[in-house]
Amino acid sequence: MKAFSRVLLAMVTVVAGAFASLFISTGTSHAGLDNELSLVDGKDRTLTIQQWDTFLNGVFPLDRNRLTREWFHSGKAKYIVSGPGADDFDGTLELGYQIGFPWSLGVGINFSYTTPNILLDDATPSNPLQVITPNLFPGASISADLGNGPGIQEVATFSTDVSG
């Protein structure tokens, strides 16, 4: 009976260990091909660009502006040229981003200030107290221009010469 209980205890331990390893094991890597774009040029060569392991890490803006967004980018790029004359291929591989700005804050700022005043308008000897007070309290105003943004801007983050 002692031998049976030892075997049962060993089996329970193995099953529990296998079940626990499902949750405690190392995570699966998400590295791999992120995107691929192919096109055929005028000399019937197929150009294929691949981006691998692309990662954007959002960071706190260095200028502390709430409208600013900053990211760190990491990743790898591959190019493949195939077809007739692929060995004679020369070009430039350039990767980057297209960023859209729907609106922008204009550079013109207007400032105005008014002071309290009293205006004696249409004072006559029969009615000497014809007083108008248009601005009883001081006032200030600021206006800023909000207009259409520059549209889509292209930012090249990587550029290198490539050949067949």
C-alpha atoms as a printed R data frame, in Angstrom:
    type eleno elety resid chain resno       x       y       z
1   ATOM     1    CA   MET     A     1   0.000   0.000   0.000
2   ATOM     2    CA   LYS     A     2   2.919   2.322   0.703
3   ATOM     3    CA   ALA     A     3   4.250   1.780  -2.803
4   ATOM     4    CA   PHE     A     4   0.855   2.626  -4.313
5   ATOM     5    CA   SER     A     5   0.611   5.904  -2.368
6   ATOM     6    CA   ARG     A     6   4.135   6.893  -3.431
7   ATOM     7    CA   VAL     A     7   3.312   6.263  -7.101
8   ATOM     8    CA   LEU     A     8   0.051   8.207  -6.750
9   ATOM     9    CA   LEU     A     9   1.887  11.110  -5.074
10  ATOM    10    CA   ALA     A    10   4.511  11.124  -7.855
11  ATOM    11    CA   MET     A    11   1.814  11.172 -10.558
12  ATOM    12    CA   VAL     A    12  -0.043  14.023  -8.870
13  ATOM    13    CA   THR     A    13   3.219  15.970  -8.594
14  ATOM    14    CA   VAL     A    14   4.022  15.464 -12.296
15  ATOM    15    CA   VAL     A    15   0.521  16.514 -13.389
16  ATOM    16    CA   ALA     A    16   0.586  19.569 -11.107
17  ATOM    17    CA   GLY     A    17   4.036  20.526 -12.401
18  ATOM    18    CA   ALA     A    18   2.920  20.184 -16.022
19  ATOM    19    CA   PHE     A    19  -0.194  22.283 -15.336
20  ATOM    20    CA   ALA     A    20   1.838  24.978 -13.536
21  ATOM    21    CA   SER     A    21   4.392  25.132 -16.363
22  ATOM    22    CA   LEU     A    22   1.638  26.336 -18.701
23  ATOM    23    CA   PHE     A    23   1.364  29.547 -16.680
24  ATOM    24    CA   ILE     A    24   4.940  29.994 -15.468
25  ATOM    25    CA   SER     A    25   6.827  29.363 -18.725
26  ATOM    26    CA   THR     A    26   8.524  32.144 -20.681
27  ATOM    27    CA   GLY     A    27   6.312  34.247 -22.915
28  ATOM    28    CA   THR     A    28   6.022  33.815 -26.643
29  ATOM    29    CA   SER     A    29   8.062  36.246 -28.682
30  ATOM    30    CA   HIS     A    30   6.087  38.493 -31.031
31  ATOM    31    CA   ALA     A    31   9.038  39.173 -33.311
32  ATOM    32    CA   GLY     A    32   8.379  38.660 -36.971
33  ATOM    33    CA   LEU     A    33   7.397  40.234 -40.255
34  ATOM    34    CA   ASP     A    34   5.288  43.351 -39.668
35  ATOM    35    CA   ASN     A    35   4.582  44.450 -43.227
36  ATOM    36    CA   GLU     A    36   5.698  43.905 -46.790
37  ATOM    37    CA   LEU     A    37   5.278  45.960 -49.950
38  ATOM    38    CA   SER     A    38   6.146  44.845 -53.488
39  ATOM    39    CA   LEU     A    39   6.132  46.684 -56.792
40  ATOM    40    CA   VAL     A    40   7.423  46.127 -60.302
41  ATOM    41    CA   ASP     A    41   9.669  48.807 -61.801
42  ATOM    42    CA   GLY     A    42  10.018  49.840 -65.457
43  ATOM    43    CA   LYS     A    43  12.660  47.167 -66.124
44  ATOM    44    CA   ASP     A    44  10.366  44.300 -64.982
45  ATOM    45    CA   ARG     A    45  12.206  43.822 -61.676
46  ATOM    46    CA   THR     A    46  10.194  43.096 -58.549
47  ATOM    47    CA   LEU     A    47  11.216  45.224 -55.563
48  ATOM    48    CA   THR     A    48  10.097  43.910 -52.175
49  ATOM    49    CA   ILE     A    49  10.545  45.863 -48.939
50  ATOM    50    CA   GLN     A    50   9.951  44.196 -45.575
51  ATOM    51    CA   GLN     A    51   9.820  45.659 -42.073
52  ATOM    52    CA   TRP     A    52  10.628  43.308 -39.210
53  ATOM    53    CA   ASP     A    53  10.273  43.675 -35.437
54  ATOM    54    CA   THR     A    54   8.892  47.223 -35.659
55  ATOM    55    CA   PHE     A    55   8.178  48.766 -32.274
56  ATOM    56    CA   LEU     A    56   6.981  52.259 -31.375
57  ATOM    57    CA   ASN     A    57   7.506  53.292 -27.769
58  ATOM    58    CA   GLY     A    58   5.565  56.396 -26.722
59  ATOM    59    CA   VAL     A    59   7.537  58.650 -24.394
60  ATOM    60    CA   PHE     A    60   6.737  61.774 -22.382
61  ATOM    61    CA   PRO     A    61   7.356  64.883 -24.528
62  ATOM    62    CA   LEU     A    62  10.657  66.572 -23.782
63  ATOM    63    CA   ASP     A    63   9.147  70.040 -24.245
64  ATOM    64    CA   ARG     A    64   6.334  69.281 -21.735
65  ATOM    65    CA   ASN     A    65   3.733  70.488 -24.227
66  ATOM    66    CA   ARG     A    66   0.442  68.603 -23.937
67  ATOM    67    CA   LEU     A    67  -0.061  68.767 -27.701
68  ATOM    68    CA   THR     A    68   3.315  67.199 -28.496
69  ATOM    69    CA   ARG     A    69   3.629  63.472 -29.164
70  ATOM    70    CA   GLU     A    70   6.996  61.707 -29.237
71  ATOM    71    CA   TRP     A    71   7.934  58.116 -29.970
72  ATOM    72    CA   PHE     A    72  11.052  56.011 -30.179
73  ATOM    73    CA   HIS     A    73  11.120  53.673 -33.175
74  ATOM    74    CA   SER     A    74  13.078  50.456 -33.505
75  ATOM    75    CA   GLY     A    75  13.034  47.705 -36.093
76  ATOM    76    CA   LYS     A    76  14.759  46.163 -39.088
77  ATOM    77    CA   ALA     A    77  14.228  46.483 -42.827
78  ATOM    78    CA   LYS     A    78  15.031  44.114 -45.690
79  ATOM    79    CA   TYR     A    79  14.887  44.598 -49.425
80  ATOM    80    CA   ILE     A    80  14.786  41.970 -52.147
81  ATOM    81    CA   VAL     A    81  15.232  42.657 -55.857
82  ATOM    82    CA   SER     A    82  14.319  39.834 -58.207
83  ATOM    83    CA   GLY     A    83  13.860  39.510 -61.934
84  ATOM    84    CA   PRO     A    84  15.967  40.224 -65.017
85  ATOM    85    CA   GLY     A    85  18.878  42.554 -64.284
86  ATOM    86    CA   ALA     A    86  18.465  42.396 -60.494
87  ATOM    87    CA   ASP     A    87  22.256  42.371 -60.061
88  ATOM    88    CA   ASP     A    88  22.488  45.760 -61.809
89  ATOM    89    CA   PHE     A    89  19.968  47.404 -59.466
90  ATOM    90    CA   ASP     A    90  21.081  50.593 -57.670
91  ATOM    91    CA   GLY     A    91  18.816  52.758 -55.561
92  ATOM    92    CA   THR     A    92  18.025  54.266 -52.186
93  ATOM    93    CA   LEU     A    93  16.023  52.577 -49.454
94  ATOM    94    CA   GLU     A    94  14.164  55.198 -47.440
95  ATOM    95    CA   LEU     A    95  11.769  54.475 -44.593
96  ATOM    96    CA   GLY     A    96   9.724  56.950 -42.618
97  ATOM    97    CA   TYR     A    97   6.286  58.137 -41.635
98  ATOM    98    CA   GLN     A    98   3.498  60.229 -43.046
99  ATOM    99    CA   ILE     A    99   2.077  62.468 -40.343
100 ATOM   100    CA   GLY     A   100  -1.156  64.415 -40.763
101 ATOM   101    CA   PHE     A   101  -1.819  67.781 -39.122
102 ATOM   102    CA   PRO     A   102  -5.539  68.633 -39.354
103 ATOM   103    CA   TRP     A   103  -5.162  72.104 -37.828
104 ATOM   104    CA   SER     A   104  -2.534  74.477 -36.537
105 ATOM   105    CA   LEU     A   105  -2.416  77.410 -34.174
106 ATOM   106    CA   GLY     A   106  -1.629  80.629 -36.002
107 ATOM   107    CA   VAL     A   107   1.278  82.846 -35.077
108 ATOM   108    CA   GLY     A   108  -0.751  86.059 -34.879
109 ATOM   109    CA   ILE     A   109  -1.855  87.036 -31.385
110 ATOM   110    CA   ASN     A   110  -3.883  90.185 -30.804
111 ATOM   111    CA   PHE     A   111  -3.983  91.879 -27.412
112 ATOM   112    CA   SER     A   112  -6.255  94.728 -26.358
113 ATOM   113    CA   TYR     A   113  -6.803  96.538 -23.066
114 ATOM   114    CA   THR     A   114  -9.460  99.067 -22.112
115 ATOM   115    CA   THR     A   115  -9.423 101.422 -19.140
116 ATOM   116    CA   PRO     A   116 -12.348 102.881 -17.218
117 ATOM   117    CA   ASN     A   117 -13.413 106.286 -18.509
118 ATOM   118    CA   ILE     A   118 -16.160 108.851 -18.285
119 ATOM   119    CA   LEU     A   119 -17.419 110.657 -21.333
120 ATOM   120    CA   LEU     A   120 -19.292 113.951 -21.179
121 ATOM   121    CA   ASP     A   121 -21.334 113.856 -24.364
122 ATOM   122    CA   ASP     A   122 -23.815 116.506 -25.467
123 ATOM   123    CA   ALA     A   123 -23.396 118.532 -22.288
124 ATOM   124    CA   THR     A   124 -25.489 121.681 -22.435
125 ATOM   125    CA   PRO     A   125 -25.964 124.472 -19.878
126 ATOM   126    CA   SER     A   126 -29.491 123.255 -19.233
127 ATOM   127    CA   ASN     A   127 -28.349 119.592 -18.774
128 ATOM   128    CA   PRO     A   128 -24.709 119.644 -17.600
129 ATOM   129    CA   LEU     A   129 -24.739 116.096 -16.181
130 ATOM   130    CA   GLN     A   130 -25.125 114.174 -19.457
131 ATOM   131    CA   VAL     A   131 -22.571 111.470 -18.565
132 ATOM   132    CA   ILE     A   132 -21.830 108.268 -20.511
133 ATOM   133    CA   THR     A   133 -19.638 105.578 -19.009
134 ATOM   134    CA   PRO     A   134 -18.946 103.000 -21.755
135 ATOM   135    CA   ASN     A   135 -16.184 101.135 -19.900
136 ATOM   136    CA   LEU     A   136 -16.768 101.122 -16.195
137 ATOM   137    CA   PHE     A   137 -14.330  98.253 -15.493
138 ATOM   138    CA   PRO     A   138 -10.959  97.551 -17.106
139 ATOM   139    CA   GLY     A   139 -10.927  94.749 -19.655
140 ATOM   140    CA   ALA     A   140  -8.443  92.653 -21.597
141 ATOM   141    CA   SER     A   141  -8.824  90.268 -24.503
142 ATOM   142    CA   ILE     A   142  -6.548  87.924 -26.423
143 ATOM   143    CA   SER     A   143  -7.322  86.202 -29.722
144 ATOM   144    CA   ALA     A   144  -5.378  83.487 -31.520
145 ATOM   145    CA   ASP     A   145  -5.856  82.239 -35.066
146 ATOM   146    CA   LEU     A   146  -6.764  78.584 -35.591
147 ATOM   147    CA   GLY     A   147  -6.490  77.472 -39.184
148 ATOM   148    CA   ASN     A   148  -5.972  74.531 -41.476
149 ATOM   149    CA   GLY     A   149  -2.785  72.608 -40.883
150 ATOM   150    CA   PRO     A   150  -0.039  71.904 -43.379
151 ATOM   151    CA   GLY     A   151  -1.683  68.594 -44.338
152 ATOM   152    CA   ILE     A   152   0.404  65.452 -44.621
153 ATOM   153    CA   GLN     A   153   4.105  65.751 -43.909
154 ATOM   154    CA   GLU     A   154   6.603  63.037 -44.792
155 ATOM   155    CA   VAL     A   155   9.389  62.378 -42.302
156 ATOM   156    CA   ALA     A   156  12.255  60.129 -43.388
157 ATOM   157    CA   THR     A   157  13.709  58.219 -40.458
158 ATOM   158    CA   PHE     A   158  16.114  55.984 -42.356
159 ATOM   159    CA   SER     A   159  17.846  56.264 -45.724
160 ATOM   160    CA   THR     A   160  20.640  54.174 -47.237
161 ATOM   161    CA   ASP     A   161  22.015  53.310 -50.672
162 ATOM   162    CA   VAL     A   162  21.265  49.766 -51.846
163 ATOM   163    CA   SER     A   163  22.369  47.696 -54.807
164 ATOM   164    CA   GLY     A   164  21.527  44.311 -56.422
